[in-house]
Amino acid sequence: MLLRAACFCAALTAALCGAFPATPTSALADSGGYRRPAMSTQYGASFGGGRAVSSSGGYRRPSITGSGFVSGSAGDIAISRATSAQALQQFRASQQPRRPPVAAPPPPDAAGRYGGYVPRRPPSYAMPVGVVGGSGGFGTAAFWAMLGALSASDRAAYFQQSQADPAYQQWRREVMRDPNAAARLAALGAPASAAPGDAGQPVAAASGGSGLVWVVLFVAAAVFVLLWLARRRAARPSVASLPPGISGSAATRFRVGQTIPLDPAPFLLAAGVTKVQPPPGSGMISVDAVGLLEDVGARLHRLYLPGRTGFFQLHLGADGAPDECRYFSRLDEVHPASQDEWGEWLDPAQGMIGWPAFQTKDGKNYDRAWGPGQTKIPPRQQTETVQALGGVTQRRLQAMLYAGPTGAAPPAPSSEYVMVAAVEDGSQAWVEIHAGIDVNPASLTLPSVSP
């Protein structure tokens, strides 16, 4: 009896295993020597089933730990507000009632009519059959009342179309013999002395002359606007000669090759508690390139150091002076080699760029600083114009900023930032990760704005 029960259990177990085959832990062998750890059941259930690809360059989507990093900086607030505005537009679009699809018109019949459709509404100058449709209709009180209700252009069109009607021609000849009727018709804009075929010409000529006047006025106004714009552009040659995007007060503060004194204290205090690598040199930095990062909600300026492995990112206030400064150093660079691996970064539902939190290789989580929250949002679409000695280039970024506390006591930096961006530069594309800290803008000793 026990033997039969054991055999039955073994058969049942084999059947269940055959019905539900074991799921492989990962179909992706590695990416740059790294493999994504298995995601928790709760995390996968929140955002749908996970794909077979589980990592890219050693990075994975972390579990949600909080409501996000709330920043008080002007640049972060501007981009977060732009994110919120885009979400509001998407919400409003989702609330709009959907319009039913418009059916295609049926093909024309043998007579050239579409689906046998005949317009039901006659032209505004058409006369009822009982009023005009016959030799006795012209000249009646109803006919004169109808003529008075029409506009000048409609009367002209009606006279033009009726000139071949024998009844209309007879009525016109009678009008020419009746001085009262001729005067009444002349008051409506059609002189009785005109021939039947010319009845509508005086009004049409007047209408055409009026249209010509409006065309001449429109052309003159357009020429005036174009000349005004050309003179305005010519009055500002200094701004127009600058590279695209690099203008205004930033052009007087930032330039390629300038040397800026730097206080090393923030980087000494950040050593050991952040992943930031200090700028090279001994208190003096040289600007290798100047970048302008344009987002829908903000404009950020970047001063790249030699080697482009680090940069200062500044936000300018209304007076043109920097009110925010951060230093970023390169933490890592990943080169996704497949569509699935790029999906780990940019997938609309599960991509790491825009996820509520970002986890670095050491397992530390950073909450999203641009648009903090617990749901996935799209990356920020940004364009960066970079000016260097070799010329001006432009690249596209899909970026997101994350932040977390350092746990260090003042005056050490209280927050550490991680900037994650998918970069497209010409025929090249990659993912770059930078670590950053806040720096007092006054410590850079930037030139003052020219008056």
PAPANU-788617 format. One record per residue (C-alpha): residue number from 1; residue in one letter; x, z negated, y. Coordinates in steps of 0.2 Angstrom, whole numbers. Example, Ala and Ser with C-alpha at 12.3 -4.5 7.8 and 13.67 -1.06 7.14 Angstrom:
# PAPANU-788617
NODE num residu    px    pz    py
NODE   1      A    62   -39   -22
NODE   2      S    68   -36    -5
This chain:
# PAPANU-788617
NODE num residu    px    pz    py
NODE   1      M     0     0     0
NODE   2      L    14    -5    12
NODE   3      L    23    11     7
NODE   4      R     8    22    11
NODE   5      A     6    13    28
NODE   6      A    24    16    33
NODE   7      C    23    34    28
NODE   8      F     8    36    39
NODE   9      C    16    28    54
NODE  10      A    31    39    52
NODE  11      A    20    55    51
NODE  12      L    11    50    66
NODE  13      T    27    46    76
NODE  14      A    33    64    71
NODE  15      A    17    72    77
NODE  16      L    17    63    93
NODE  17      C    35    68    97
NODE  18      G    31    86    93
NODE  19      A    17    86   104
NODE  20      F    26    78   119
NODE  21      P    44    84   118
NODE  22      A    57    74   127
NODE  23      T    61    79   145
NODE  24      P    79    83   149
NODE  25      T    86    71   162
NODE  26      S    93    86   172
NODE  27      A    94   105   170
NODE  28      L   108   106   183
NODE  29      A   125   102   176
NODE  30      D   133    97   192
NODE  31      S   135   102   210
NODE  32      G   152    99   217
NODE  33      G   156    87   203
NODE  34      Y   140    76   207
NODE  35      R   124    74   198
NODE  36      R   108    67   205
NODE  37      P   102    50   197
NODE  38      A    85    49   189
NODE  39      M    71    46   202
NODE  40      S    59    31   200
NODE  41      T    42    34   193
NODE  42      Q    34    27   209
NODE  43      Y    44    39   220
NODE  44      G    40    54   210
NODE  45      A    21    51   210
NODE  46      S    20    49   228
NODE  47      F    27    66   232
NODE  48      G    22    76   216
NODE  49      G    32    80   201
NODE  50      G    51    82   203
NODE  51      R    60    98   199
NODE  52      A    73   100   186
NODE  53      V    87   101   200
NODE  54      S    90    83   205
NODE  55      S   106    83   216
NODE  56      S   116    93   228
NODE  57      G   134    88   232
NODE  58      G   131    71   226
NODE  59      Y   116    67   237
NODE  60      R    99    63   232
NODE  61      R    82    57   240
NODE  62      P    82    38   241
NODE  63      S    67    27   239
NODE  64      I    57    23   255
NODE  65      T    63     6   261
NODE  66      G    55     4   278
NODE  67      S    45    12   292
NODE  68      G    60    20   299
NODE  69      F    73    17   313
NODE  70      V    66    14   330
NODE  71      S    78    20   343
NODE  72      G    78    17   362
NODE  73      S    89    31   367
NODE  74      A    83    45   379
NODE  75      G    88    59   367
NODE  76      D    80    51   352
NODE  77      I    64    47   360
NODE  78      A    63    65   367
NODE  79      I    65    73   350
NODE  80      S    53    60   342
NODE  81      R    40    64   355
NODE  82      A    42    83   352
NODE  83      T    40    80   333
NODE  84      S    24    70   337
NODE  85      A    18    84   348
NODE  86      Q    21    97   334
NODE  87      A    12    86   322
NODE  88      L    -3    84   334
NODE  89      Q    -4   103   336
NODE  90      Q    -4   105   317
NODE  91      F   -18    92   316
NODE  92      R   -29   100   329
NODE  93      A   -26   117   320
NODE  94      S   -32   109   303
NODE  95      Q   -48   103   312
NODE  96      Q   -53   120   318
NODE  97      P   -68   128   308
NODE  98      R   -62   142   298
NODE  99      R   -70   159   303
NODE 100      P   -78   169   289
NODE 101      P   -68   185   285
NODE 102      V   -74   200   294
NODE 103      A   -81   213   282
NODE 104      A   -73   231   283
NODE 105      P   -85   244   290
NODE 106      P   -93   256   277
NODE 107      P   -86   274   276
NODE 108      P   -95   287   287
NODE 109      D  -109   297   280
NODE 110      A  -110   316   281
NODE 111      A  -116   316   299
NODE 112      G  -100   306   304
NODE 113      R  -110   290   306
NODE 114      Y  -104   274   299
NODE 115      G  -116   267   286
NODE 116      G  -130   276   294
NODE 117      Y  -128   265   309
NODE 118      V  -137   271   325
NODE 119      P  -134   261   341
NODE 120      R  -150   252   346
NODE 121      R  -145   248   364
NODE 122      P  -146   263   375
NODE 123      P  -134   265   390
NODE 124      S  -139   255   405
NODE 125      Y  -144   271   415
NODE 126      A  -155   277   401
NODE 127      M  -174   279   406
NODE 128      P  -188   274   395
NODE 129      V  -197   289   387
NODE 130      G  -213   285   395
NODE 131      V  -205   285   413
NODE 132      V  -194   300   412
NODE 133      G  -197   309   396
NODE 134      G  -208   323   402
NODE 135      S  -212   333   417
NODE 136      G  -224   320   424
NODE 137      G  -211   306   423
NODE 138      F  -200   311   438
NODE 139      G  -206   305   455
NODE 140      T  -217   291   449
NODE 141      A  -216   274   456
NODE 142      A  -209   267   440
NODE 143      F  -195   281   440
NODE 144      W  -190   276   458
NODE 145      A  -190   258   454
NODE 146      M  -179   261   439
NODE 147      L  -167   271   450
NODE 148      G  -166   257   462
NODE 149      A  -162   245   448
NODE 150      L  -147   255   442
NODE 151      S  -129   253   449
NODE 152      A  -122   268   459
NODE 153      S  -110   273   444
NODE 154      D  -125   272   431
NODE 155      R  -136   283   443
NODE 156      A  -122   296   444
NODE 157      A  -120   296   426
NODE 158      Y  -138   298   423
NODE 159      F  -140   312   435
NODE 160      Q  -125   321   427
NODE 161      Q  -132   320   410
NODE 162      S  -150   325   416
NODE 163      Q  -144   341   425
NODE 164      A  -149   352   410
NODE 165      D  -166   345   409
NODE 166      P  -179   358   415
NODE 167      A  -191   344   421
NODE 168      Y  -177   336   430
NODE 169      Q  -172   352   439
NODE 170      Q  -190   355   444
NODE 171      W  -191   338   451
NODE 172      R  -175   341   461
NODE 173      R  -182   357   468
NODE 174      E  -198   347   474
NODE 175      V  -187   334   482
NODE 176      M  -178   347   492
NODE 177      R  -195   353   499
NODE 178      D  -200   335   503
NODE 179      P  -191   327   518
NODE 180      N  -197   309   513
NODE 181      A  -192   311   495
NODE 182      A  -175   319   500
NODE 183      A  -171   304   512
NODE 184      R  -176   292   499
NODE 185      L  -165   300   486
NODE 186      A  -150   301   499
NODE 187      A  -152   282   502
NODE 188      L  -148   280   483
NODE 189      G  -132   289   485
NODE 190      A  -137   307   479
NODE 191      P  -141   319   493
NODE 192      A  -156   330   490
NODE 193      S  -147   345   497
NODE 194      A  -135   345   482
NODE 195      A  -137   357   468
NODE 196      P  -144   350   452
NODE 197      G  -127   351   443
NODE 198      D  -118   342   458
NODE 199      A  -131   328   459
NODE 200      G  -119   314   453
NODE 201      Q  -103   321   461
NODE 202      P  -103   312   478
NODE 203      V  -104   295   470
NODE 204      A   -92   299   456
NODE 205      A   -79   305   469
NODE 206      A   -82   289   479
NODE 207      S   -79   279   463
NODE 208      G   -64   289   459
NODE 209      G   -57   286   476
NODE 210      S   -59   267   475
NODE 211      G   -50   267   458
NODE 212      L   -35   276   465
NODE 213      V   -34   264   479
NODE 214      W   -33   249   466
NODE 215      V   -20   258   456
NODE 216      V    -9   261   472
NODE 217      L   -11   242   476
NODE 218      F    -6   237   459
NODE 219      V     9   248   458
NODE 220      A    15   241   476
NODE 221      A    12   223   470
NODE 222      A    23   226   454
NODE 223      V    37   234   464
NODE 224      F    37   219   476
NODE 225      V    38   207   462
NODE 226      L    52   216   454
NODE 227      L    62   217   470
NODE 228      W    59   198   473
NODE 229      L    65   194   456
NODE 230      A    81   205   458
NODE 231      R    85   197   475
NODE 232      R    83   180   467
NODE 233      R    95   183   453
NODE 234      A   107   191   465
NODE 235      A   107   175   475
NODE 236      R   114   165   460
NODE 237      P   128   174   454
NODE 238      S   138   158   449
NODE 239      V   125   153   436
NODE 240      A   122   170   429
NODE 241      S   140   172   426
NODE 242      L   141   157   415
NODE 243      P   139   159   396
NODE 244      P   121   158   389
NODE 245      G   115   140   389
NODE 246      I   130   132   398
NODE 247      S   124   130   416
NODE 248      G   119   118   429
NODE 249      S   128   101   431
NODE 250      A   135   102   413
NODE 251      A   146   117   419
NODE 252      T   154   106   432
NODE 253      R   157    92   420
NODE 254      F   162   100   403
NODE 255      R   174   114   401
NODE 256      V   185   120   387
NODE 257      G   203   113   387
NODE 258      Q   199    98   399
NODE 259      T   207    81   394
NODE 260      I   197    65   395
NODE 261      P   203    47   394
NODE 262      L   195    37   380
NODE 263      D   193    19   377
NODE 264      P   198    15   359
NODE 265      A   189    -1   358
NODE 266      P   173     5   350
NODE 267      F   182    14   336
NODE 268      L   193    -2   332
NODE 269      L   177   -13   331
NODE 270      A   168     0   320
NODE 271      A   183     1   308
NODE 272      G   177    -6   291
NODE 273      V   159    -8   295
NODE 274      T   155    11   297
NODE 275      K   160    28   290
NODE 276      V   166    34   307
NODE 277      Q   184    41   308
NODE 278      P   191    38   326
NODE 279      P   197    52   336
NODE 280      P   215    58   334
NODE 281      G   227    54   348
NODE 282      S   231    39   359
NODE 283      G   218    36   372
NODE 284      M   217    54   378
NODE 285      I   206    68   370
NODE 286      S   206    87   372
NODE 287      V   190    97   372
NODE 288      D   192   111   360
NODE 289      A   174   118   362
NODE 290      V   159   114   372
NODE 291      G   142   116   364
NODE 292      L   124   115   370
NODE 293      L   111   110   357
NODE 294      E    94   115   362
NODE 295      D    78   107   354
NODE 296      V    60   109   359
NODE 297      G    61    91   365
NODE 298      A    79    89   372
NODE 299      R    95    97   377
NODE 300      L   111    89   370
NODE 301      H   129    93   375
NODE 302      R   143    92   363
NODE 303      L   162    90   366
NODE 304      Y   171    96   351
NODE 305      L   189    89   348
NODE 306      P   203    99   340
NODE 307      G   199   104   322
NODE 308      R   180   103   325
NODE 309      T   180    88   314
NODE 310      G   173    76   327
NODE 311      F   163    78   343
NODE 312      F   155    68   357
NODE 313      Q   136    71   359
NODE 314      L   129    67   376
NODE 315      H   111    67   384
NODE 316      L   110    70   403
NODE 317      G    98    61   413
NODE 318      A    87    68   428
NODE 319      D   102    65   440
NODE 320      G   114    76   429
NODE 321      A   124    60   423
NODE 322      P   126    56   405
NODE 323      D   114    42   400
NODE 324      E   118    42   382
NODE 325      C   134    46   372
NODE 326      R   138    46   353
NODE 327      Y   153    50   343
NODE 328      F   151    59   327
NODE 329      S   165    62   314
NODE 330      R   163    73   298
NODE 331      L   158    63   283
NODE 332      D   156    78   271
NODE 333      E   152    96   269
NODE 334      V   141   103   255
NODE 335      H   140   122   250
NODE 336      P   124   124   239
NODE 337      A   127   138   227
NODE 338      S   109   142   221
NODE 339      Q    91   143   227
NODE 340      D    86   127   218
NODE 341      E   101   118   226
NODE 342      W    96   124   243
NODE 343      G    78   118   239
NODE 344      E    85   100   237
NODE 345      W    89   100   256
NODE 346      L    76   111   263
NODE 347      D    61   111   252
NODE 348      P    45   108   262
NODE 349      A    39    94   251
NODE 350      Q    54    86   244
NODE 351      G    69    92   254
NODE 352      M    82    78   259
NODE 353      I    83    84   277
NODE 354      G    67    77   284
NODE 355      W    65    64   271
NODE 356      P    60    46   277
NODE 357      A    77    40   272
NODE 358      F    94    47   268
NODE 359      Q   106    40   255
NODE 360      T   125    43   256
NODE 361      K   136    43   241
NODE 362      D   140    25   242
NODE 363      G   122    21   239
NODE 364      K   118    15   257
NODE 365      N   101    20   264
NODE 366      Y    98    26   282
NODE 367      D    81    27   289
NODE 368      R    75    42   299
NODE 369      A    78    40   318
NODE 370      W    69    56   324
NODE 371      G    51    53   321
NODE 372      P    52    38   310
NODE 373      G    39    35   297
NODE 374      Q    36    35   278
NODE 375      T    31    54   275
NODE 376      K    41    69   274
NODE 377      I    42    79   290
NODE 378      P    51    96   293
NODE 379      P    69    97   300
NODE 380      R    71    99   318
NODE 381      Q    74   118   322
NODE 382      Q    89   119   334
NODE 383      T   100   132   342
NODE 384      E   118   128   347
NODE 385      T   128   138   359
NODE 386      V   147   135   357
NODE 387      Q   159   140   370
NODE 388      A   178   141   365
NODE 389      L   193   150   370
NODE 390      G   189   164   359
NODE 391      G   172   167   366
NODE 392      V   154   161   364
NODE 393      T   145   160   348
NODE 394      Q   128   154   342
NODE 395      R   122   145   327
NODE 396      R   106   139   320
NODE 397      L   103   121   313
NODE 398      Q    89   113   303
NODE 399      A    94    95   307
NODE 400      M    88    77   305
NODE 401      L    96    60   312
NODE 402      Y    96    45   302
NODE 403      A   102    27   306
NODE 404      G   105    10   299
NODE 405      P   111    -7   305
NODE 406      T   130   -11   303
NODE 407      G   127   -30   301
NODE 408      A   142   -32   312
NODE 409      A   142   -45   326
NODE 410      P   143   -40   344
NODE 411      P   153   -32   352
NODE 412      A   154   -21   337
NODE 413      P   142    -6   335
NODE 414      S   125   -13   329
NODE 415      S   119     4   322
NODE 416      E   127    18   312
NODE 417      Y   120    36   313
NODE 418      V   120    49   300
NODE 419      M   117    67   306
NODE 420      V   112    79   292
NODE 421      A   110    98   296
NODE 422      A   109   114   287
NODE 423      V   120   126   297
NODE 424      E   119   145   298
NODE 425      D   133   153   307
NODE 426      G   134   172   306
NODE 427      S   136   177   287
NODE 428      Q   140   159   282
NODE 429      A   129   144   278
NODE 430      W   132   126   273
NODE 431      V   126   108   274
NODE 432      E   136    96   285
NODE 433      I   135    77   286
NODE 434      H   142    67   301
NODE 435      A   143    48   304
NODE 436      G   142    42   321
NODE 437      I   141    27   333
NODE 438      D   135    24   351
NODE 439      V   149    25   364
NODE 440      N   147    19   382
NODE 441      P   147    36   393
NODE 442      A   157    27   406
NODE 443      S   171    25   394
NODE 444      L   174    44   394
NODE 445      T   178    45   413
NODE 446      L   169    62   415
NODE 447      P   171    72   431
NODE 448      S   157    69   444
NODE 449      V   144    82   447
NODE 450      S   148    95   461
NODE 451      P   137    93   476
